[in-house]
Amino acid sequence: MKNRYEIIKDEKTIKSFIFSVLECASKDIMDYKMGKEEALDILVSKVFKESKGKADPKVIRKILKKVLNSKN
């Protein structure tokens, strides 16, 4: 039985949460691209919520920055 408080650090799993959130977050993505750092915090919290509080916020932030900075 898995511990229900287990923190998810697996990048592949976290990426699936990120892509799910990014599909509905065009305003936050645009804000981030325009230099609004608080938009990144908003996206991190949305991904954290999508994971039901199980994904590691530090890992979310790291992957999210990579994904957002690689998008055109």
C-alpha positions as CSV (number, residue, x, y, z in Angstrom):
1,M,0.0,0.0,0.0
2,K,1.4,3.4,-1.0
3,N,1.7,6.1,1.6
4,R,-1.0,8.6,0.8
5,Y,1.4,11.4,1.8
6,E,4.0,10.3,-0.6
7,I,5.6,13.3,-2.5
8,I,5.8,12.9,-6.3
9,K,9.2,13.8,-7.7
10,D,9.1,11.8,-10.9
11,E,9.6,14.2,-13.8
12,K,7.4,12.3,-16.2
13,T,4.5,12.3,-13.9
14,I,4.9,15.9,-13.0
15,K,5.1,16.8,-16.7
16,S,1.7,15.2,-17.3
17,F,0.2,17.5,-14.6
18,I,2.0,20.5,-16.1
19,F,0.7,19.9,-19.6
20,S,-2.8,19.3,-18.3
21,V,-2.7,22.7,-16.6
22,L,-1.0,24.5,-19.5
23,E,-3.9,23.6,-21.8
24,C,-6.2,25.9,-19.8
25,A,-3.7,28.6,-18.7
26,S,-3.0,30.7,-21.8
27,K,-3.3,34.0,-19.8
28,D,-0.8,32.8,-17.1
29,I,1.6,31.6,-19.9
30,M,1.4,34.9,-21.6
31,D,1.9,36.8,-18.4
32,Y,5.0,34.8,-17.6
33,K,6.3,35.4,-21.2
34,M,5.8,39.1,-20.6
35,G,8.1,39.0,-17.5
36,K,5.5,38.6,-14.7
37,E,7.3,36.3,-12.4
38,E,4.2,35.9,-10.2
39,A,2.5,34.1,-13.1
40,L,5.0,31.3,-12.5
41,D,3.9,31.1,-8.9
42,I,0.3,30.9,-10.1
43,L,1.1,28.1,-12.5
44,V,3.1,26.2,-9.8
45,S,0.1,26.3,-7.5
46,K,-2.3,25.2,-10.3
47,V,0.0,22.2,-11.0
48,F,0.3,21.4,-7.3
49,K,-3.5,21.5,-7.0
50,E,-3.8,19.3,-10.2
51,S,-1.6,16.7,-8.4
52,K,-3.8,16.9,-5.4
53,G,-1.0,18.3,-3.4
54,K,1.4,15.4,-4.0
55,A,3.9,16.8,-6.5
56,D,7.0,18.5,-5.1
57,P,6.7,22.2,-5.7
58,K,10.5,22.6,-6.3
59,V,10.4,20.0,-9.0
60,I,7.2,21.5,-10.5
61,R,8.9,25.0,-10.7
62,K,12.1,23.5,-12.3
63,I,10.2,21.6,-15.0
64,L,7.7,24.4,-15.6
65,K,10.4,26.9,-16.2
66,K,12.1,24.5,-18.7
67,V,8.8,23.9,-20.5
68,L,7.8,27.6,-20.6
69,N,11.2,28.8,-21.7
70,S,11.3,26.2,-24.5
71,K,7.8,27.2,-25.9
72,N,7.8,29.8,-28.7
